[in-house]
Amino acid sequence: MQDCNPQLNLSDRLSRQWAVWLIVLTIPVVCYGITLLMPTFDDFTYFTAPYPKSLSDRLIPFGSYWRLFDALFGYFIERHVGLFPLANHLCVFAGHIGNTFLLYRLLERLKVGPLARNFGLLYFYMAPGVLGTVLDIDSLNQTYSLLFDLMGLLCFVTLAGRWRLVGWIVCTYVATLFKENGIMWFVITPLLASMLLHCSKKTVSRFVAVGMCCALLYVAVRLSFPVNHSPFNHEYIETTFVAKLKDLFAFIGLTFLPLDYVALVHDRNYLWAACSAVFTLSFFGYVSVKNHRTLLGKTGLLLLLCVLIAAAPHLVTVFTAMHAYGLMPLMAMLWALIINRLPRKLLLLSLMTVSLFTIILIDLHHWNETRLSGQRQERLSKQALRVLGAPVDSVFSINIVDDYRKYSTFCVRPTDAFAWGNGVQLMTAYRWPKTWEDVSIPEEQRRRVPEIADSAYRVGFRKVLLISHETVTLVAKRNAQDKQEP
């Protein structure tokens, strides 16, 4: 009998932890896939990009940011340009794996059954809501902010005495220095601890008060620093009704409705978008109806409140595909609790399988569109290098904005993929050109190109390029006769 025990134990572990083993087996494939994704658009302009910058200027608040660890990582990448974007991808994915297994520990603390735990783990690992972070290049801050927030929560529920407070507070401060929205876990962690530890309302209120004091201390320290002002992205202060309505729809869609948004927004493939919605939401709708008591009970409403608190900073500013990432562990815990109290019937297992398989197809579609956007940047950058020929000190580019249907960072229009010439500078290891400026004009104003080029040449730019659709051409300097009207 003793010879059989190891086999039985191994079989039991495989049946109870199949999601863990599945994730481990897919890590090499996912790592290879993300290394094929190249930077586009604002991947080149965040702190984690290799453009030359002063470390000291970014260790203190810079404009609306105070992201200490982004600055340190960017300082490293600046001195090892050849590692960009590979190092970014690997670090982001490593953080995502870390978050996945921290979630596994939390699901164990919730004492949910194997089926619920495995689904919650897989759902967070590959939900459409995490793709805006996992497939991105500048999302180091989002990934590791969540990592330290979850570590702080685990410290809170596993340690005792003063170490509980020390672990939680230190981890949450580190998370906040990765990205500012991490500060919300000074409130979220005590609320979740009330569910995991069954604390009294008085105890929870006391810990929430401690968390609020820690948050106020962070704000006071930040305001005491000098600020390096930078051009502010006005997208983050949109307060119109339409803009806020879009943010609300993005929050609800990315957090609660896993479907193929690339097919819906970019491809306009409404048939597949509808099918993906049916295949995924049939499962979530089924479990929500069958166990509405958990969803609308004390635990479910508490988790939904935490989701809202975590989303609040982004709903006040702007909510994009990347910002759903910090909410997904909470949603995974909610679905695991709902599934945990349902009998393992054939219908439940069938709908779950179809839902997970559909999510894999959605992930592959989003990954492929991200890859195509990166390839577009590479093609345009190589064209620009051929057109420029020899190294030049300064370049000015004119971008023709077309009607390309973009969607977040997955599908970016050609001129945005070109990223204001940053791709060219990356290919030359930032040796040349030293100066690159640009202007964007709509298609109907194309006739202004010669006039804009003349202005650029007059102020000293050596070359002027026209970026139109997926073509790069040189705009020659005109002489006086060329400027005469026919």
N, C-alpha and C positions, 0 to 999 in steps of 0.2 A: 504493500500500500504506500510506503514511503516514496517509491520510485514514481508513483503517479502524481503525487502532490505538486511537484514543481510544474508539471504539464497543466494540471488543473488550475494552479494559480496563474500561470501565464495566459491560459485561455480566458480565465475570469478577468484578468487585467485588460486583455484585448477587447473583450466585450463591453467592459465598463469605461474604457478610455480610448475608444476607437477614433474619436475626433483628434485626440492628441497625436496619435500615430499618423493619422492622415495629414495633419498639418506638418509634422516633421518630414514626411515623405515628399511633400510639395515644396519645401523650402528651396532645394536646389533649382527646381523649375522656375519658381517665382523670381529667385535671384537672377537667373539668366534673363528672364523676360524684362525685368526692370532695367537691366544694364543696356537694353536696346532703346531706352527712352532718352531723347536728347532735350536740352533746355530750349524753351521758347519764351517769348513775351517777358513777363517780369521775373522769371527765374534768374535772369541776369542782373537784376537790380537790388535784390535783397542782400542782407548782411552775409549770407552764406555763399554768395557768388564770389568769383576771384578777382573782380575789378579792384584796382588799387584804392586803398582807403587807409585812414589813420585809425589804429587800434584804440588809442586814447580817446578819440572823439566818439567812439561807439561804446565805450565801457560806462559812460554816463548816459542819461536819457538823451535820445536823438530824435528830435521832432516829437512824434506821438509814441515812440517806442522806447523801451528800456529792456533790451534783450541781450544780457551779458554773454550768454553762452553762444548765441548766434555770432556775436562779435568775435569771440575766441575761435570759433570754428572757421569763420571767414578769414581770419588772420592766418590760420594754417593753410587754407585753400589758396589764398593769395600767393603763398610761397611754394605751393605745390600744384600749379595750374593743371598739370597733366592728370590729376586725380579728380577733376571736375568733369562731369557730374557723378562719376562712379562712386566716389566716397559719400556723396550726399545720399544717393539711392540706398547704398548698403547700410548707412547709419539710420536712415529713416525706417527701412524694413526691419533692421535689428530691433529698433524701438517698438515697432508694431508687434513683433514676436514677443518681446518682453511684456507689453500690455496684454497680449492674449493669455499668457500664462499667469500673469497677476490676476486676470479675470477668472481663470480656472481656480485659483486659490480662494477667491471671493465666493464663487459658486459652491465650492466645498463648504465654506462657512455657512452658506444659506441652507446646506443640507438638502439640496435638491437631488432627485434621482439621476441615474446614469443617462437616460434619454434626454432629459431636460438640460443636464449639464453639458452633454456633448453638442446639443443643438445650439445652446447659448454661446458656446465656445466657437463653433464653426460660423455662426451668424456674425459675430463680431469680427472674426478673421477675414471674412470676404463679403460683408454686406456692401451694397452700392454706396452707402453713406460714408464708408471709410476710404473710398477710392480717391477722392479729392486730396487726401493726405498721403496715402501709401504710394500712389503713382506720381506724386509731385516731387520736385527737386528742392524747393525752398521751405519744406514743411517740417524741418528738424524741430523747430520751436513747438509746433502743435503736438508732435509725437511725444517728445520728452516732457512736455508740460503735463500731459496726461499720465505718462509713466510715473512721475514723481507724485502726482495727485493720488494715483492708485496705491503707490507705496506708502504714502501718508495714511491712507484709509486702512491698509493692512496693519501698519504700526498701531493705529488706534484700536483695532479690534483684536490684536494678538498680544500686544504688550500690556503691562500693568503699571500702576503707580505713575510716577513722574515721567518715566520713559515713554509712556503712551503719549503724553503731551509733547515731549521733546521730539519724538519721531515724527508725529503728525505735523507739528509747526515747522520743523526744519525742512521736511520734504515739501510742504506746501509753499514755503518761501522759495525753495529751489525751482519748483514748478512755475511760480509766478515770474521768476527771473528768466525762465525759458520763454514764457508768453503770458501776457497780462491777465488773460482770462482764467489762469490757474488760481487766482485769488478767490474765485467763487467757491473753491473747495474748503475754505475756512468755514463755510456754512453747510455745504453739501455733506462733508464727512461726518459731522455730528448727527445730521439727520439720518444718514444711512446707518450709522452706528446704532441708532435707536432701533433699527430693524434687525441688525445683525446681533446685537447684544441684549436686546429687549430692555433698554434703559427706560427709566421713568421720565415723564415730561419735565420734571424739575431738573434732572441731571442733564437732559438734552439742552434745555434752555441755558444752563450754566456753561456748557461747552460751546454753544452758539455764541454766547456773550464773549467767551475767551477768543473765539475765532474772529469776531467782529473787531475786538481790540487789536488783534494781530494784523488784520486788514488795514485798520486805521494807522497803525504804526508804519506799515509799508508805504501808505500814501504820504504820510508825513516825511519819511526819509526821501521818497522820490521827489517831493516838492522842494526839499532842501537842496537838491543837486542843481547845479547850473544846467541849462538845456541847450544842446546844439540844435539850432533850428534848421529844418530842411523843408523843401517844398511839400506842402501838405496835400495828400490825396483827397480831393474833395468828394470822391465817391464815399468816403467814410463819414461824411456829415450830411448825407442826403436825408432830408426830413420831409419830403413831399409825401402826400398820401399814397400816391402810386408806388413810390419807392419802398415805403414801409409795407405796403400790401404785397409787393414782390418778395420782400424779405420773409414775410409771414408764410407765403406759399412755399418758398424754398425751404424754410424750417420744417413745415409740416410734411412736405414731399420727401425730402432727403432723410428725415428722421423716422417717419411712420409708414411711408409708402415705397417699398423697394421695387422699382421698375426701371426699364431702360430709358433714361432721360436723354441719352444721346440720340436714340431712335426717335424720340418724341420731339426734341427741340432742334436737333441738327439735321438728321436724315429726313424728318417728316414722314417716317415710316410708321404710320399710325396703326397699321395692322399688327406689326410686331410689338409696338409699344403697348397696344391693348392686350395682346396675348401674354406679354411678360407681366402685365398687371394682374391678369386673371390667374396665371400660374403661381404667382407669389402670394397675392392677397387672398386667394381662396384659402390658403393655409392659415394665414394670420386672422382672417375673418372667422374661420371655423373655430379656432382655439379661443378667440375673444368672446364669441357667442356662447360656446360650451362652458367657459369658465369666466363669465362676466363678473362673478362675485370677487374673484381675485383682482381682476382689472380695475373694478370700481370700488374695491375694498380699501382698507386703511393702507396696506402695503403697496398696492398698485397706485393709489393716488399719491403716496409719498414719493415713489419713484418718478412719477410724472411731474411732481413739483420740482424734484431735483433736476430733471431734464430741462424744465423751464428756467430754473436758476442758472444752470450751466449755459443755456443759450442766450440769456439776457444781454450780456455784453455785445453779442453779435447782432441781436435784434435791435439794439439801440443804435449800432453803427451800420453794419451791412452783413448779411448772412449769405455765404457762398458755399460751394460744394465742400471746401476744406473745413468749414466750421462745424460740420455735422460730426466730425470725428470724436470730439470730446463727449458727445452725447450717446454714442453707440454702446459703450459698456453698460450704461444704465438701461438702455433698451434691451440689451441682451439679458440682463438680470431679470427684467420684467417678463420677457417672453419665457425664460426658463421657469420662473415661478408659476406662470399660467399653465405651461405644459406639464409641470410636475404633478399637478392635481388632476390630470386627465388620464383615463385608462388607456393602455397601449392597444388601441384598436387598429384594424387594418386601414381604415379610412384615414386616421391620424397619421400613420406611418407613410401611407401613399402620398398624401398631400405634402407632408414634410419633405419627402424625397424629391417630388416634382419641384417644390419651391427652391430647395438647395441647388438642384441641377439648373434651374432657370437663372438663379443668381450667378452661377458659374458662367453661363452664356453672356449675361449682362457684363460681368467683369471682363471677359475676353473682348467684348465689343468696345468697352471703354479703354482698355489697354491698347487695342489696335488703333483707335482714333488718336490716342496720345502719341503712339509711335509714328503715325503718319504726319502729325503736326511737327514732331521733331525732325523727321526726314525733310519736310518742307523747309524748315529753317536751314538745314545743312545744304540743300540744293541752292537756295537763294544766296547763302554765304559763299559757297564755292563759285557761283556765277559772279558775284561781286568781286571776288579776288581775281578772277580771270579778266573782268572788265577793267579793274584798276591796273592790272599788269604789274607795275613796279611799286614798291612801298612809297606811300605819301604820308605827310604829316597830318593833314586835315581833310575830312570828307563831309559833305553835306548830302543828305538823301531826302527825296520828295516821295512820300508814300501816297499812293492812290487807294483810298478806302473804298472797297467794293461792297457788294451786298452779300458777301459770304456769311452764312448762318453759323455764328460761333456759339460754343457752349462751354463756359468756364475755361479750365486749362486743358480740357480734353480735345476740343476742336477750336483752334484759333485761326483767324484769317491770315493769309500769307504775309501781309505787312506787319502784323503783330508777331507772327512766328519769326520774322527777320529780326525783330527786337532791336530796332534802332541801330543796327550795325554791330551789336554786341557779339553776334555769332562770328563776324569777320575778325573782330579783335581777339576772340577766343582762339580762332584758328591760327592766328599769328602770335599766340602766347602773350598777347597784350603788348607786343613790341611796336606795332603800328596798326592803324593810325592813332596818334595820341589824342586827337580831337575828332569827335563825330557828333554832328548835330543833325536834326531832321525836322520836317514839318509834314503833317498829314492833311490832305485835301480830299473832298469827295470827287467821285468820277465826273460829275457835271462841271467841275472847275478845272479839268485837265488843261484847258487852254492857258491857264496861268503858269504852267510849268516853265516856259522860257523866261518869263519875267522873274519868277522866284529864283531860278538858276542864276540869272544875271546879278541879282542882289547878293547871292551867296558868293559868287566870284568876286564881286566888288569888295566884300569885307575880308577877303583873303583865303577862302577855301580853295584848295588845289583841285579837287574833283567834286562834281555833282552827279549823283546817281538818281535815276527814276526807278522806283519799285512799284510795279503794276502787276497785280495778280501774282503770277509766279515767274515773273521776268524782271531781270535787272539790266538796265541800259544806261549808257553814259550820256549825260546832257552836255553837249559841247558848249564852249564859251563862244558867244556870238560877237561879231564885230558890228560896227556902226551901221553898215549896209544891211546886215541881216535884221537889224532891229526896226528898219523902216517898214511902215505899213504898205502892203501892196496896193 
